[in-house]
Amino acid sequence: MFKLPDIGEGVVEGEVVQWHVSVGDSVSEDDPIVDVMTDKATVTIPSPVNGVITSLSGDVGDMVAVGSTLVEFDSDGSTAASPEPEPTPEPEPTPESEPTPEPEPTPEPVSPPTPASAPVSTPPTPKSGRVLASPAVRRRAREAGVDLSQVRGSGPAGRIRHADLDAFIAAGGSVAGAAPVAYSTKRSDVTDVKVVGLRRKIAEQMTLSKSRIPHFSYFEEVDVTELESLRQMLNSTRDSSQPKLTYLPFIMLALSRIMPDHPECNAHFNDDEGVVRRHGGVHLGIATQTERGLYVPVVKHVESLDVWQTAAEMQRVSGAARDGSASLDDLTGSTFTITSLGREGGLGATPIINHPEVSILGVHKARDMPVVRDGKIVVRKIMNLSSAFDHRVVDGADGAALIQHLRRFLEHPALIFM
């Protein structure tokens, strides 16, 4: 019997996000068993012993209290305890007494299969019945008319990888094993997706923000032609230890320089106590899309960094968020959030404030546009900015003043470094 351990930091319960095992599976010590989400992070719980899973407590989405039974093992069978080759087909009928597929010694399909072997050696669909796949794999499947529930995944807990999808298509597979979907095909399938884990946290946070914060939005376009020239020049002269610069480090640096003139925007509002806490330090949250959902890692004290340090730290925290190695400190403490929509383009958006902050900035794709300068039409690189402010504590004029100040710095980037 294995109980949910004390994960630390005063956590009393956790939500079951994903099981990596099923009843009947053989596991070795330190193999991942389950992902449990607390208020601040997702933790993978490893197996404490070698053995066979006999019982699991809690479905995906259930809350499990610290100290309650999580998994039960049969740890005295030799199936998981002895990792020797094959000289064990003796009178140990533990796995044979149950209708398991085949008594494989150690079913650990870690490396991705070749297309020819994918349909045979991949693990079964997760216990929850939910198809596990990245957004990119799901998009490819939609475009190819493939029902992912028919594809067997080779990743952890049956996660479907690109190689699995390639193998399925190469074998002639499609929706429910039929021919590819035609444009005229009517579809009546409905998929229920349980909102759990990080997606549930995002839903709660967005509901809190929109229900408690009266947003007002402000849009502006910025001529970043000179900034683009500076960016290109710095990238062409950087050394191997310096990261490649995008627009974001310049925007972050500009915000840190102008925030002393707009302290009402670099703040938290505790509406229960009726207190606005204005921060001297500029801690910028960078909204980052990952396969697990939206995270907001934080670059701390941008006011003390140069452009290279800002870019390096942004890459570090956003990379840690994407690969799941971000610490609690990396994901908390922001005073102002930036959400970059540049890759997807778009003319504008209405970003939702990251409660309890009072401001957020959306950055859109820079594009070549015809503009009038000195009575002549010229091509300039234009970037749109979308912003939102908490109208309870930030007046419209104050929010507009911040964006206009930022615009001035971005259009004349020498100001950022003066």
FENTAPE-V646165 format. One line per field, one symbol per residue. phi: phi as a letter, one per 40 degrees, with the letter a starting at -180 (. if undefined). A space follows every 10 residues. Layout:
phi->???
This chain:
phi->.bbcccchfg cbaacccacc bbcgccbbdg ccbacbbbcb abbcccccac ibcbabbhcd hccbcdgccb abbbcbccdc cbccdbcbcb cbcdcccbcc dacccacbcc ccccdccdcc bccccddcgc cbacdccccc ccccgbcccc cccbcdfgcc bdcccdcccc cgcadfgccd ccccccbbcb bcbccbfccc cccccccdcc cbbccbbaba bbcbcccccc dcccccbccc cbcccbcddc ccccccccdd cbcccbabbc cccgbcbcbc cbbccbcbcb cchcbbcbcc fccbbccccc cccccccccc cccgcccdcc bbgcbabbbc bdccggcaab ccccdccbaa bbbbccacbc bcbfgbcbcb cbbcbbbabc ccbbcdcccc ccccccdccc cbcdccbc
